[in-house]
Amino acid sequence: MKKSLLFVSVTLVLLNCGSNKTKTASITKTEEVEKEILTDVDPTTYGTTITSAELKEMLYTYASDEFEGRETGEKGQKMAVEYLKQKYESMGIPSALPNDDYFQEVPLEKQKSPDVTLSINEKPFLKNEDFVVYGSTNTQNFSADKIVYVGYGIHSDNYSDYTDLDVKGKIVVARDGEPKSSDGIFNVSGTTETSKWSNGRQGLSSKRDAAMKKGAKAIFLLDYGMFARYLPYYKAQDTSGTSGRISLSNDTPDMITFIISEAMGKALFKNINSDSKPQTVASKVSVDLVSNPEKLDSENVAAFIKGSEKPDEIIVISAHLDHEGVKNGEVYNGADDDGSGTVGILEIAEAFKKAVDDGYTPKRSILFLHVTGEEKGLLGSRYYTDIDPIFPLANTMVNLNLDMIGRVDARHEEDRNYVYIIGSDMLSTELHTVSEDVNKKYSNITLDYTYNNETDPNRYYYRSDHYNFAKNNIPVIFYYNGTHDDYHKPTDTPDKIEYDLLQNRARLVFYTAWELANRDNRIMVDAPSKPKLNNF
């Protein structure tokens, strides 16, 4: 172990970090005092305290039927957050929030199907027959004698349907897809490949967001695929009388988004299928929408170890605490999704705390963040990053996100000791190098980058809580084992978890966090991909 020399000639007070014990030494003459360097501590001393036995014991409780599938805002989720709080209290790891309150309140609402009266040129159109109302909205009513047809509804750096158009406070109508030249080159991408503007739900969200940024009052989108996909869902929801999707509470009315049938599209603009030129159209539209969302309370859980030298620089280790709840009388236990990541964080936190108790406090601070509502659209992490970050995002160095790290997918039945790495080089090549080097030094797990691609059709880069950090230019690594036959089924139970793999993957995250927390310099954001906000 290397040493550094500290020259002193005064009475010295030495703090044993994490023990709250004070040692006093009186030094009457100048002498050399040896001080151990934290970065020279062997992290395996603490990484090996992460064990399959402890992970298994915790997961059999956390993913038990007693927790009722941890449905966001429901009894099981309340039990889950209390369990996490008690675990951190028993480990002696304090809350990241004042007054020892580990719970960051996340205000949500259940969107009940609104009542809508809608007519075009005085002809009525019916909800869940001719159109569906997408997303959350508040009670609104409005009418207009003209609408603005915005073609494909695209606004990007190298192509825009909004050029010279003023749509502020107006109703806009858009069609699906995106333009391309006669030789098959798409205007936006400049290649033969489509862009996000044609990509299903991402295309829908992108066109809605573009209209919203331009100040539109509402958007009607003719998207054949999305209409066919959503119509049965919304119709069944209305028939059963159940509440709709859960979203973050919003005191400001959202821009209303209608996904419409072909007949309704032609009623708004008769040439909508053949004409992509933006223009003002004389169509009289009247909308009366009444919404009565149900308020719902949920919580993120946040524990914290304060850094010794760079306490304002934060490393966030995250996992989502929720799952699917109870459906048709069956508990969806969510042992892998994401009980595995949740208990993995608890073991990682305990390993860091043992180091602190031995006098080795990490240089940087570590936030252990368990987020709610991931299954409802990354809600807890979005609330943390977009609305109420406990620590400034500018001070957040990296997010390591664990979501499903306890199983093996079909591609790796012959190579069990693997983990998918997603996002490590999207924003920081330095983070990618650290990840690779740490793995080679301590873990020797096969790091699979199959899904480490923004354009991967599975879109995993956008589908877990790390994305809300990445979209804010914070480097991320998403650790993931891939899907399996029990994904989002009541058969995702703790007996299916491969605990030796869960142990290995949790240790890898610990070693990576240890290196990031104790290295001299903050990792650089030097490879800025530009992920765009999307709703799921």
Secondary structure, DSSP 8 states (H G I E B T S, - for coil): --EEEEEE-S-EEEEETTTTEEEEE---S-EEEEEE-GGGS-THHHHTT--HHHHHHHHHHHTSGGGGGGBTTSHHHHHHHHHHHHHHHHHT--BSSGGG--EEEEEEEE----EEEEEETTEEE-BTTTEEEES----EEEEES-EEE-TT--B-SS-BS-TT---TTSEEEEESS--B-TTS-BTTTSSSS--GGGSHHHHHHHHHHHHHHTT-SEEEEE-HHHHHHHHHHHHHHHHHT----EEE--SS---EEEEE-HHHHHHH-TTTTT----EEE---EEEEEE---EEEEEEEEEEEE--SSEEEEEEEEEEE--B-EEETTEEE--IIIIIIHHHHHHHHHHHHHHHHHTT---SEEEEEEEES-GGGTSHHHHIIIII--SS-GGGEEEEEEE-S-S---GGGTT--SEEEEESTTTS-HHHHHHHHHHIIIII--EEE-TT--TT-TT-GGGSSTHHHHHTTT--EEEEE----TTTTSTT--GGG--HHHHHHHHHHHHHHHHHHHHSSS-----S---------
